[in-house]
């Protein structure tokens, strides 16, 4: 339900990593994406990753369906709420990512649309699958910080209420989801400490309807080493281990947000009312399809190593291609077919 980079796992790997760098440098894997040949320079040796196919796989993972709905209506209407001050290039970058979900022909493989297909494997009790079609149906900007620069989880719902009551956004309780994005100067309850984003549904007493929504904050100023990893590295990893990766679009905060947005939208679509797909017995703290794969971005990943990803000619790291020539680095998701974390950039 909430996304927080698994920093503890990185510290466990740190000792192992320094011992294998030499061997890893000889284990490079080549990719070809579009017109550029790209590579990942430091794959772990086979002893650390005997199976490339089943990153994160485990017989102990009991992801179950709990009879609730998934977002199967087509298209899924995303209503964007920009809270705080956002620059136009930042907004365009995020919108290009969202518009890439259902535009398979516009981007070479591995694409964002191919990544989203893992989410569309989830269905409800009627057999209806999560929709492949996603559109941005409306936008609302709250540049005046109408509820201040410090928000609670409950006041996030008040932001939605303000957006629909002032009429720029409709109350779309059939096909709609609401995505609240807070700028880097906004402090949100538990942000950086426990979450990088979360999803839930609005209370009828707040908005008048039960509406699925997600919130993600820009961590570029507050905690990039937590919520924009691997574009920033925690202090305890300094002096050894992996270096920070260069963000694919040159913006640590927004590039970091994009993976969290993907994480939350995947979980929101497969578990919108927290009664559909999740592991664990407590619906108030479910382990969902994004949670199971946090920190995994490519083949061979695990134990704090993100896996094999690609680099462009300028050394910027990515694993997915999107519309308008964009590239993104987005975490993998749990596949109900493979029973493992999966992504279209897999080596096998």
Protein Blocks (a to p, Z undefined) as FASTA:
>chain_A
ZZcddfklmmmmmmmmmmmmmmmmmmcccddehjbccddfbdcdfklmmblklgoiafkb
ccddehiacdfbccdddddddedjddfklmmmmmmmmmmmmmmklpccddfklmmmmmmm
pccfkopacdfbdcdfbdcddfkopnojbdcfklmmmmmmmmmmnomaccdfklgccddd
ddfkbccehihklpcbdcddddfklnopacdddddddfklmmmmlmmcckbccfklgoia
jdddddfklpaklmmmmmmmmmmmmmmmmomnopaccedjblklccdfklmmgoiabehi
aehiabjcdddfkopacfbdcehhiacdddddddfklopacdfkbcZZ
